[in-house]
Amino acid sequence: MNLSVIWSKVKNFVLERYDESGGFKMSPVDYPNSTATYCALSTLANIGVEFEERSQCADWLTSLKIDSVYSLYSCIKSLQILEKNEQAKEIVSENLNLIKKSMTFLKKKRVYEFEQEFKKINFVSELSVINSIEFNLKVIKEIVNHQNVDGGFGRIGHSTITSTHHALVALRCLKRMDMVDRKGSLSYLRVCERPEGGFVTRPENILPYMEYTYYGLKSLEALGEGVKFGGEHIGFVLNCLNKDGGFRRTPILGISSIENVFYATSILKSLNVGNILY
């Protein structure tokens, strides 16, 4: 499989979702939003494509109405990719109250709700570092207290690779990896890594998914570790490529999404796919 051909298809898939207003859409018939824009810009950067509408996209981002820490994060990350760092800092300053309000870890009942809390904290940790906002030590301790005996993070007794990823990346960003049972986390991630390629969300699961593979890879990077089955992971990702240039969640079936394209190209870039495919 020729890498330049793949990247050309990916480029077309992404640019089809560009809106003349300046942002990107989840699908060609959708409205532009910050998440799709971040995924699109990240993907273009991953495959080495220079985005020509940088100024218009930056203007769209700076005029965006921020309604959550998630839209704020996507907006800021997008501006950083566009090398608009001063604008990014200004928007962070304008939303200090939102950031501080989100600097909490709420105990939930469901595994998915815990994953969302870890995701929120991960995003807030990176936003706080941009403008040197002091991070609540109580929240950091709360994150660490949710590292389970299996080494993963999540609701007590229910670790997932999603929660583990967000916890580790947040703690690395905050430079508090000294509080982590690194050996335990590495052990958890290793049993989630499938020899045939991909990562599962929990060791007892069988089917790997694109986002879990991204989370597994980035979790290992947070620990300063690498994957064991790089070639197999590349094969897993490429087997998720659709004819339209997008990627699905699994090799079996599924539609393309801009988020999966972001995950896929990020994985392939981290694993130096260019050394294997030409």
C-alpha positions in Angstrom: 0.0 0.0 0.0 1.5 3.4 -1.1 1.6 5.9 1.7 1.4 8.9 -0.6 -1.8 7.5 -2.1 -3.3 7.0 1.4 -2.4 10.5 2.5 -3.9 12.0 -0.6 -7.2 10.2 0.1 -7.1 11.4 3.8 -6.4 14.9 2.7 -9.4 14.9 0.4 -11.6 13.4 3.1 -10.6 16.2 5.5 -10.9 19.1 3.1 -14.4 18.0 2.0 -15.4 19.0 5.6 -14.0 22.5 5.4 -16.7 25.2 5.6 -16.2 28.6 3.9 -16.9 30.2 7.3 -13.5 29.0 8.4 -14.2 25.9 10.5 -14.5 22.2 9.8 -17.6 20.0 10.0 -18.0 16.4 11.3 -19.6 15.6 7.9 -20.0 17.5 4.6 -23.6 18.3 5.5 -23.0 19.3 9.1 -22.3 22.7 10.7 -18.6 23.6 11.6 -17.6 23.1 15.3 -14.4 23.3 17.3 -13.9 19.6 17.8 -14.1 18.8 14.1 -11.8 21.7 13.4 -9.2 20.4 15.9 -9.4 16.9 14.5 -9.0 18.2 10.9 -6.1 20.5 11.6 -4.3 17.8 13.6 -4.8 15.4 10.8 -3.4 17.7 8.1 -0.4 18.3 10.4 0.0 14.6 10.9 0.2 13.9 7.1 2.3 17.0 6.4 -0.3 19.1 4.5 0.0 22.9 4.7 -3.5 24.3 5.3 -4.0 27.3 3.0 -7.0 28.9 4.8 -5.1 29.5 8.1 -6.0 33.1 8.6 -9.7 32.5 7.9 -9.8 29.5 10.2 -8.0 31.5 13.0 -10.6 34.3 12.6 -13.4 31.8 12.9 -11.9 30.2 16.0 -11.4 33.6 17.8 -15.0 34.5 17.1 -16.3 31.2 18.5 -18.7 31.2 21.4 -17.1 29.1 24.1 -19.8 27.1 26.0 -17.8 24.4 27.7 -14.2 23.3 28.7 -14.4 20.9 25.7 -15.0 23.6 23.1 -12.4 25.8 24.8 -9.8 23.0 24.6 -10.5 22.3 20.9 -10.4 26.0 20.1 -7.1 26.5 21.9 -5.4 23.4 20.5 -6.5 24.5 17.0 -5.1 27.9 17.4 -1.8 26.4 18.6 -1.6 24.3 15.5 -2.2 27.4 13.4 0.7 29.0 15.4 -1.6 31.7 16.9 -0.3 31.3 20.4 -1.0 34.8 21.6 -4.6 34.6 20.5 -4.8 31.2 22.3 -3.4 32.8 25.6 -5.9 35.6 25.3 -8.9 33.3 25.0 -7.6 31.2 27.9 -7.4 34.4 30.0 -11.0 35.3 29.0 -12.2 32.0 30.2 -10.4 31.7 33.5 -13.6 31.3 35.5 -14.7 28.4 33.3 -11.3 26.7 33.7 -11.3 27.1 37.5 -14.9 26.0 37.7 -14.1 22.8 35.8 -11.1 22.1 38.0 -13.1 19.6 40.0 -13.3 15.8 40.0 -16.9 14.7 40.6 -17.5 11.2 41.8 -19.9 9.4 39.5 -21.7 6.0 39.5 -21.1 4.8 35.9 -17.9 3.9 34.3 -18.6 6.2 31.3 -19.2 9.1 33.6 -15.9 8.6 35.3 -14.2 8.5 31.9 -15.8 11.9 31.2 -14.5 13.3 34.5 -10.9 12.2 33.6 -11.3 13.7 30.2 -12.4 17.0 31.6 -9.5 17.0 34.0 -7.0 16.2 31.2 -8.3 19.1 29.2 -8.2 21.5 32.1 -4.7 20.5 33.1 -3.4 21.5 29.7 -5.3 24.7 29.6 -4.0 25.6 33.1 -0.4 25.1 32.0 -0.8 27.6 29.1 -1.3 30.5 31.4 0.4 29.1 34.5 -2.9 28.7 36.4 -2.3 27.0 39.7 -3.9 23.5 39.7 -5.9 22.3 42.7 -3.7 19.8 44.6 -6.9 18.2 46.0 -8.0 17.3 42.4 -4.6 15.8 41.6 -4.8 13.6 44.7 -8.3 12.6 43.7 -7.0 11.5 40.3 -4.2 9.4 41.9 -6.7 7.9 44.4 -8.5 6.4 41.4 -5.6 4.3 40.3 -6.9 0.7 40.9 -5.0 -2.3 42.1 -4.7 -3.5 38.4 -2.7 -0.3 37.7 -5.3 1.3 35.5 -7.5 4.3 36.4 -11.3 4.6 36.6 -14.2 3.9 38.9 -12.9 1.8 41.8 -12.5 -1.8 40.5 -13.4 -0.8 36.9 -10.3 0.5 35.1 -10.6 1.5 31.5 -7.9 2.5 29.0 -9.9 5.7 28.4 -9.7 6.8 32.0 -6.1 5.6 32.2 -5.1 7.7 29.2 -6.7 10.9 30.4 -5.3 10.4 34.0 -1.7 9.7 32.9 -1.6 12.5 30.3 -3.0 15.0 32.8 -0.5 14.0 35.5 2.4 14.2 33.0 1.2 17.6 31.9 1.1 18.7 35.6 4.5 17.1 36.2 3.1 14.8 38.9 4.0 11.5 37.5 5.9 10.9 40.7 2.6 10.1 42.3 1.7 7.3 39.9 2.3 3.6 40.3 4.2 3.5 37.0 4.9 -0.2 37.1 1.2 -0.9 37.8 0.1 1.3 34.9 2.5 -0.2 32.5 1.3 -3.7 33.5 -2.3 -2.7 32.8 -1.5 -1.2 29.4 0.5 -4.3 28.4 -2.5 -6.6 29.0 -4.7 -4.2 26.9 -2.2 -4.3 24.0 -3.2 -7.1 21.6 -0.4 -9.0 19.8 -2.5 -9.1 16.6 -2.7 -5.3 16.7 -4.7 -2.6 18.5 -5.7 -2.0 22.1 -8.8 -3.0 24.1 -10.4 -0.8 26.7 -10.2 -3.6 29.4 -8.1 -6.7 29.6 -11.1 -9.0 29.4 -12.3 -7.5 26.1 -11.4 -9.0 22.8 -12.1 -6.5 20.1 -9.7 -3.5 19.7 -11.0 -0.1 18.6 -9.3 2.9 17.0 -9.7 5.3 19.9 -8.5 2.7 22.5 -5.4 2.1 20.4 -4.7 5.8 20.4 -5.3 6.0 24.1 -3.0 3.0 24.7 -0.2 4.4 22.6 -0.4 7.9 24.2 -0.6 6.3 27.7 2.6 4.5 27.0 4.2 7.7 25.8 3.2 9.4 29.0 5.1 6.7 30.9 8.1 7.0 28.6 7.4 3.6 27.1 6.8 2.2 23.6 4.4 -0.4 22.2 5.4 -4.0 21.8 3.7 -4.7 18.5 4.3 -1.6 16.3 3.9 -3.4 13.0 0.7 -5.1 14.0 -0.7 -1.8 15.3 0.0 -0.2 11.9 -1.7 -3.1 10.2 -4.7 -2.7 12.5 -5.0 1.0 11.6 -4.6 0.5 7.8 -7.2 -2.3 7.9 -9.6 0.4 9.2 -9.2 2.6 6.1 -12.3 3.1 4.1 -12.5 3.9 0.3 -13.5 7.5 1.0 -10.2 8.2 2.7 -11.6 8.1 6.2 -11.1 5.5 8.9 -13.6 3.4 10.9 -13.3 2.2 14.5 -12.6 -1.4 13.7 -11.4 -3.5 10.7 -14.7 -5.3 10.6 -17.1 -2.6 9.6 -18.1 1.0 10.3 -18.4 4.5 8.7 -15.6 7.0 8.5 -15.4 9.9 11.0 -13.2 12.9 11.3 -12.3 11.8 14.9 -11.2 8.3 13.7 -9.1 10.0 11.0 -7.4 12.0 13.7 -6.7 9.0 15.9 -5.5 6.9 12.9 -3.1 9.4 11.5 -1.8 10.2 15.0 -1.1 6.5 15.6 0.6 6.1 12.2 2.7 9.2 12.8 3.8 8.1 16.2 4.7 4.6 14.9 6.7 6.1 12.0 4.6 4.5 9.3 6.9 6.2 6.7 9.7 3.8 7.6 7.4 0.9 6.5 5.3 2.3 3.7 6.6 4.5 0.9 
